[in-house]
């Protein structure tokens, strides 16, 4: 049987999961490819630590260039993460005409334009199923299964760490800091967990998704983002009183006014599918103009799910090599972007409903003053709950508005934050109905 050789650069969690999948399911992979997929070389700075899967020591090296320069290696798999070194190695592999598989969403979100162009220029495959959603096959669905559709909406829970934190805060009423501490201890979060809780990881993934959908590279820096660190158990409890759950959502919409892409906490109705995605699970809702709604759900990270996604890319490329087909599609699945380059609408132009929580002095007329400021900015209140005094003697006021323009909401918040009757900064959460 013919052999197709693979070199893996990075033998951490995902690298070990990738090697384990190729080794454990070697027979079935060979049957599906029609050739034996062989890991010829694995490069990592640490080749001594036990990864929990047996490896022939002769396969291991500390020099990634041994893989790049080996003319017998057909597919290079980059799993070291980060930006500078990973970018350098990917570009070198592409220049040498090797197919590349990566799970590096941050690299694609920051330098995708350069990397996609390099792969396109050389005419080799650049595959990145594992960059979004772990084991969820969302990249393949967008590149192939939904290719006949104009995608109108993407809505996703794309970060399992933040979802775990919000799930624990919801179920147990725990403060944010306590759950983060537990998440770090259990290995669900880095220390500090900035990339996860500030929406950076989710924005990286959203940038990859919308680049495929619209056939034009989008940078992470173009996407509006907010994190979850300001949310309290009170906000989650008050949201429940209004009939909502709280999630960190990544949202992209192709509207008549333009394309929007944003990552932020959002209140979603309790009967909405996203409100019921819990713990470390991810979910991605896609709506196409012909296919209608599709939902993808599963584990968004981890050694085996992410390794599975990496191997799916290896299998697809190996099939093409065996058949002598070369590259079948450009990295973003578009020969050219329809309609040219797109710009994202600024967040100020968003129209949605809003949740506000304010802490005010216990004085007659305070609520009417707040309502007056909102009314002056064309924001009307849909529902309001005024709680009893807290331990400091202040009164929490929580409200949900009718649909309003974000620009007006920000102006109103600036006025309210300057009022002497309010004792803390306003907490605002957008409402997302789907």
C-alpha positions in Angstrom: 0.0 0.0 0.0 1.2 3.5 -0.8 2.4 5.7 2.0 1.6 9.4 2.7 4.0 10.9 5.2 3.1 13.4 7.9 5.3 15.6 10.1 3.9 17.0 13.3 5.4 20.2 14.8 4.3 20.5 18.4 3.7 17.6 20.7 1.6 19.1 23.4 -2.0 18.3 24.2 -3.3 18.6 20.6 -0.2 17.1 19.0 -0.4 14.1 21.3 -4.2 13.7 20.5 -3.5 13.9 16.8 -0.8 11.2 17.0 -3.0 9.0 19.2 -5.9 9.2 16.7 -3.6 8.4 13.7 -2.0 5.5 15.6 -5.2 4.1 17.2 -7.3 4.3 14.1 -4.5 3.6 11.6 -6.4 0.7 10.0 -9.6 2.5 9.4 -7.8 5.6 8.2 -5.8 3.6 5.7 -9.1 2.0 4.5 -10.7 5.4 4.0 -7.7 7.0 2.3 -6.5 4.1 0.3 -3.0 4.7 1.5 -1.1 4.3 4.8 -0.8 7.6 6.6 2.5 7.5 8.5 3.8 10.0 11.0 7.4 10.1 9.9 8.6 12.9 12.3 7.4 14.7 15.4 9.2 17.9 16.5 9.0 19.5 19.9 11.4 21.3 22.2 10.6 18.7 24.9 10.9 15.2 23.6 11.4 13.6 27.1 8.0 14.1 28.7 5.6 11.2 28.5 2.5 12.2 26.4 0.5 9.1 27.4 0.9 7.5 23.9 3.9 5.2 22.9 6.2 6.9 20.3 9.3 5.4 18.7 12.1 7.7 20.0 13.6 7.7 16.5 10.5 9.7 15.3 11.1 12.5 17.7 13.3 15.6 17.1 13.8 19.0 18.7 14.4 20.6 15.3 11.3 21.6 13.4 13.3 22.3 10.3 14.0 18.6 9.9 10.3 18.3 9.0 10.3 21.4 6.8 13.3 20.2 4.8 12.4 16.5 4.5 11.3 16.1 0.9 9.5 12.8 1.7 7.0 14.5 4.1 3.8 15.4 2.2 1.8 17.1 5.0 3.1 19.4 7.7 0.9 19.8 10.8 1.6 22.9 12.9 0.4 22.6 16.5 2.8 24.8 18.5 0.4 27.7 18.8 1.5 31.3 19.2 2.2 33.7 16.4 5.8 34.4 15.4 7.4 30.9 15.2 4.3 29.2 14.0 3.9 31.8 11.2 7.5 31.3 10.1 7.2 27.5 10.0 3.9 27.5 8.1 5.2 29.9 5.5 8.4 27.9 5.1 6.4 24.7 4.6 4.2 26.4 2.1 7.1 27.7 0.2 8.5 24.2 -0.1 5.2 23.0 -1.7 4.0 21.1 1.4 0.4 20.9 2.4 -0.2 22.4 5.8 -2.7 21.6 8.6 -3.0 23.9 11.6 -5.2 24.4 14.6 -3.9 27.9 15.2 -6.9 30.2 15.1 -5.0 33.1 16.6 -2.5 33.0 13.8 -5.2 32.9 11.1 -7.1 35.7 12.8 -4.0 37.9 13.0 -2.1 37.0 9.8 -4.6 35.0 7.8 -4.4 37.3 4.8 -0.7 36.6 4.3 -0.9 32.9 5.0 -4.0 32.3 2.8 -2.2 34.2 0.0 0.9 32.1 0.3 -1.0 28.8 0.1 -3.0 30.1 -2.9 0.1 31.3 -4.7 1.8 27.9 -4.3 -1.3 25.9 -5.0 -1.2 23.6 -2.0 -3.8 22.8 0.7 -4.1 24.9 3.9 -6.5 23.2 6.2 -7.7 24.3 9.7 -10.7 22.4 10.8 -9.4 22.3 14.4 -9.1 26.1 14.6 -12.8 26.5 15.5 -15.0 24.4 17.7 -12.6 21.6 18.6 -14.2 18.4 17.3 -17.2 20.2 15.7 -16.9 19.9 11.9 -17.9 23.5 11.3 -15.1 24.5 8.9 -15.9 21.6 6.6 -19.6 22.4 6.8 -19.0 26.0 5.6 -16.4 25.1 3.0 -18.5 22.2 1.5 -21.8 21.2 2.9 -23.3 24.8 3.0 -21.4 26.1 -0.1 -24.7 26.6 -2.0 -26.0 29.1 0.5 -25.6 32.7 1.3 -25.0 32.6 5.0 -27.1 35.2 6.8 -26.4 34.5 10.5 -23.7 32.9 12.6 -24.3 32.7 16.4 -22.0 30.7 18.5 -20.8 29.8 22.0 -17.1 29.4 20.9 -15.2 29.4 24.2 -15.8 26.5 26.6 -13.9 28.1 29.5 -16.2 31.2 29.5 -19.3 28.9 29.1 -18.1 26.8 32.0 -17.7 29.9 34.2 -21.2 31.3 33.3 -22.7 27.8 33.8 -21.3 27.5 37.3 -22.3 31.1 38.2 -25.9 30.3 37.0 -26.3 27.0 38.7 -24.6 27.7 42.0 -24.8 31.5 42.3 -21.0 31.7 42.8 -19.0 34.9 42.2 -17.0 35.2 39.0 -13.6 35.1 40.8 -14.4 31.9 42.7 -15.4 30.0 39.5 -12.3 31.3 37.7 -10.1 30.0 40.5 -11.8 26.6 40.2 -11.6 26.6 36.4 -7.8 27.2 36.6 -7.4 24.4 39.3 -9.4 21.9 37.1 -7.4 22.7 34.0 -10.3 24.4 32.1 -8.6 27.8 32.1 -5.2 29.2 31.8 -3.8 31.4 34.7 -4.7 34.1 34.0 -7.6 33.2 31.7 -7.5 36.5 29.8 -7.8 35.1 26.2 -11.0 33.2 27.3 -12.9 35.5 29.6 -12.2 38.7 27.6 -13.7 37.3 24.4 -10.3 37.2 22.6 -10.4 33.5 21.8 -14.0 33.7 20.6 -13.2 36.7 18.4 -10.2 34.8 16.8 -12.6 32.0 15.9 -15.3 34.3 14.6 -12.7 36.0 12.4 -11.9 32.6 10.9 -15.6 31.7 10.3 -16.6 35.0 8.6 -13.4 34.9 6.4 -14.7 31.6 5.0 -18.3 32.7 4.7 -17.4 35.9 2.8 -14.3 34.7 1.0 -12.2 37.6 2.3 -9.7 37.6 5.2 -11.0 39.4 8.3 -8.7 40.4 11.1 -9.4 39.8 14.8 -8.9 43.5 15.4 -11.9 44.4 13.3 -14.3 42.5 15.5 -15.9 44.2 18.5 -15.5 42.3 21.7 -16.3 42.4 25.4 -15.6 39.9 28.2 -17.6 38.5 31.1 -15.5 39.7 34.0 -17.9 42.4 35.1 -20.9 40.1 35.4 -22.1 39.1 38.9 -24.4 36.4 40.2 -26.9 39.2 40.7 -26.9 40.0 36.9 -27.5 36.3 36.1 -30.3 36.1 38.7 -31.9 39.3 37.5 -31.7 38.0 33.9 -33.5 34.9 35.0 -36.2 37.0 36.5 -36.8 38.5 33.1 -36.8 35.1 31.5 -33.2 35.1 30.1 -29.9 33.2 30.5 -26.5 34.8 30.0 -23.9 33.5 27.6 -20.8 34.8 25.9 -21.9 34.9 22.2 -20.0 35.4 19.0 -22.5 36.9 16.5 -22.2 37.7 12.8 -25.0 38.9 10.6 -25.2 39.8 6.9 -27.8 42.6 7.0 -29.1 45.1 4.5 -27.1 47.8 6.3 -23.9 45.8 6.2 -22.0 43.0 7.9 -21.8 42.9 11.7 -19.5 40.8 13.8 -19.2 41.0 17.5 -18.3 39.0 20.7 -19.9 40.0 24.0 -22.1 38.7 26.9 -25.7 38.4 25.8 -29.0 37.7 27.5 -30.9 35.0 25.5 -34.4 33.7 26.2 -34.4 30.6 28.4 -36.1 28.6 25.6 -33.4 29.6 23.1 -31.1 26.7 22.1 -28.0 28.7 23.1 -29.3 29.3 26.6 -29.2 25.5 27.1 -25.6 24.9 26.0 -23.7 24.4 29.3 -20.4 23.6 30.8 -17.4 23.3 28.4 -19.6 22.6 25.4 -19.6 24.8 22.2 -22.5 25.3 19.9 -22.7 27.1 16.5 -25.9 28.2 14.8 -25.7 28.8 11.1 -28.6 30.1 9.0 -28.4 29.8 5.2 -30.8 31.3 2.7 -31.6 27.9 1.2 -30.8 25.4 3.9 -32.4 27.4 6.7 -31.2 26.9 10.3 -28.4 24.4 11.2 -27.0 23.7 14.7 -23.5 22.2 15.4 -22.9 21.1 19.0 -20.0 19.4 20.8 -16.8 19.6 22.7 -14.9 22.7 21.6 -11.5 21.8 23.0 -9.5 19.0 24.4 -6.8 16.5 23.3 -9.1 14.0 21.6 -11.8 16.2 20.0 -9.3 18.7 18.6 -7.0 15.8 17.5 -9.9 14.3 15.7 -10.4 17.5 13.8 -6.7 17.8 12.8 -6.8 14.2 11.5 -9.9 14.9 9.5 -7.9 17.5 7.6 -5.0 15.1 7.2 -7.3 12.4 5.7 -8.9 14.9 3.3 -5.5 16.0 2.0 -4.2 12.4 1.9 -7.1 11.4 -0.3 -6.2 14.1 -2.8 -2.6 13.1 -2.8 -3.4 9.5 -3.4 -5.6 10.4 -6.3 -3.1 12.9 -7.8 -5.8 15.6 -7.5 -3.6 18.3 -6.1 -5.5 21.1 -4.3 -9.3 21.1 -4.8 -10.2 24.4 -3.2 -8.5 27.6 -2.0 -8.1 28.1 1.7 -11.2 30.3 2.1 -13.2 28.1 -0.4 -13.7 31.1 -2.8 -11.7 31.5 -6.0 -12.5 35.2 -5.6 -14.6 37.1 -3.0 -18.1 38.0 -4.3 -18.6 41.8 -4.2 -15.0 42.5 -3.2 -13.7 43.3 0.2 -16.2 43.9 3.0 -16.1 46.2 6.0 -17.7 45.5 9.3 -20.4 47.8 10.6 -19.3 49.7 13.8 -20.9 48.5 17.0 -22.5 52.0 17.4 -24.9 51.1 14.6 -26.2 48.0 16.3 -30.0 47.9 17.2 -31.1 45.6 19.9 -32.6 45.4 23.3 -30.5 46.1 26.4 -30.3 45.1 30.1 -29.2 47.7 32.6 -28.3 47.3 36.3 -27.7 50.4 38.3 -27.1 51.0 42.0 -28.8 54.1 43.3 -29.3 56.0 46.5 -32.6 55.3 48.2 -34.3 58.6 47.3 -37.7 59.5 45.8 -37.6 60.3 42.1 -34.4 58.5 41.2 -36.1 56.0 38.9 -37.9 58.8 37.1 -34.6 60.6 36.6 -33.0 57.5 35.1 -36.1 57.0 32.8 -35.9 60.6 31.8 -32.2 60.3 30.7 -33.1 57.2 28.7 -36.1 58.9 27.1 -33.9 61.8 26.1 -31.8 59.4 24.1 -34.7 57.6 22.5 -34.5 54.5 24.7 -37.8 53.2 26.2 -38.0 50.8 29.1 -39.8 47.5 28.5 -39.5 46.0 32.0 -38.1 47.2 35.3 -37.5 45.6 38.7 -36.5 47.7 41.7 -35.1 45.6 44.5 -34.9 46.3 48.2 -31.8 47.9 49.8 -28.6 46.0 49.6 -26.2 45.7 52.6 -24.7 49.1 51.8 -28.2 50.8 51.9 -28.3 51.3 48.1 -31.1 50.2 45.9 -30.4 48.0 42.8 -32.6 48.9 39.8 -32.6 46.5 36.9 -34.4 47.1 33.6 -34.7 45.8 30.0 -35.3 48.2 27.2 -37.1 48.0 23.9 -34.9 48.0 20.8 -32.5 50.9 20.8 -29.5 52.2 18.9 -26.2 51.4 20.6 -24.9 54.9 19.9 -27.7 56.3 21.9 -27.2 53.7 24.7 -23.6 54.7 25.1 -24.4 58.4 25.3 -27.1 57.7 27.9 -24.8 55.6 30.0 -22.2 58.4 30.0 -24.8 60.8 31.3 -26.1 58.3 33.9 -22.6 57.4 35.2 -22.1 61.1 35.9 -25.2 61.4 38.1 -24.6 61.7 41.8 -27.6 59.5 42.7 -25.9 56.4 41.2 -23.3 54.8 43.3 -21.6 52.4 40.8 -20.9 52.2 37.1 -23.8 50.9 35.1 -23.7 47.3 34.0 -25.1 46.8 30.5 -25.7 43.5 28.7 -27.2 43.2 25.2 -30.2 41.0 24.5 -29.9 38.5 21.6 -33.1 36.8 20.5 -31.7 34.9 17.6 
